[in-house]
């Protein structure tokens, strides 16, 4: 080994040792990021199985998982934000401020914790995602595939069979299952776009089967919107020579064919095979009322209810009455308890229920300005989607980070209208939304001088 440092460094570089070290470092970084995103999704989805009072617990665990990202941003510094990001952070600051005020007023520790996450942690995580190269999307997509595989496995082992009137798998609630599917679906689309077609197609197919089983209309609408966007960008890529049309057609044909096969395979797995497994291991099954409706009757009845004369309350599953009740009780500084009791919606009576709308939920829980703050965030997110998509439609290829972020924002946009799922680390769609939204408002398309570490 040469003794002079410069000679030694040149020797090491010449023999390829440097390149090997860089590859090892990059591989470790990829594994670390993939595991962290997998754990974040699993924490948001499954923590309720371990503890009843899990809101603050999910946030604290999420904070623990993102510590490496905080150190990364501290090392690289926060880039000076442009006006669009300042507008986004202004909306987030309003949400955080009024959760802090309400938390102090009513001595609610969870509100103060929410304020800290939205004001400090979320912007740092956004900087982390923006500063990283496109490869971070591959890691998030693989993590999503791991998470969905775990969701399917746990649902088979412990969840109800498909004969249950409302199939939510291990998540129990059908809408919770739908929200998980909305979060995972963009990963399948992004993997297909980046030539990881096999895993991407399989993930889309499995996700589609679970959406049908859940009969969640919110999930169906969100996923259809994501598919339309993916198809528009795919056609644009073909038209401008970024990909060959044969590749697009093969991907579409593969998704359609595999989806049919996986649907019937899952149908058999979660009926015949699941019922046999439940008889063999009755002690580990989640108790749930069963119903023997055929899936197509169940799906059709749920998807089209309210369209044959039952009225708006039936069509929205009682949400219009809930929204009205919450709107009538909004205040400037919010309430000690986020959920309302004894809500009457049509013929339904809810002994306790959330707002089933993210903006109304914030306006009720932390005050009207908080709801308006989240609305500003949504407006800036929509602006970011147009800002990054229009150049792609005109001819420039959208990088995979922006492509994935738009799909996530589209899903969250639909989810936020019909559910109260908005909080980072707590709700599955929101966990990814808050991480990726700022990159759609950043001036640069992708970092050019980042070194993976």
Helices and strands as residue ranges (DSSP letters): H 5-14, H 17-46, G 47-49, H 55-65, H 67-76, H 83-106, H 109-116, I 117-121, H 122-131, H 135-158, G 169-171, H 174-193, H 197-214, H 217-239, H 245-268, I 269-273, H 274-280, G 282-284, H 295-303, H 312-315, H 319-327, E 340-345, E 348-353, H 358-365, H 368-394, H 400-418, H 428-436, G 437-440
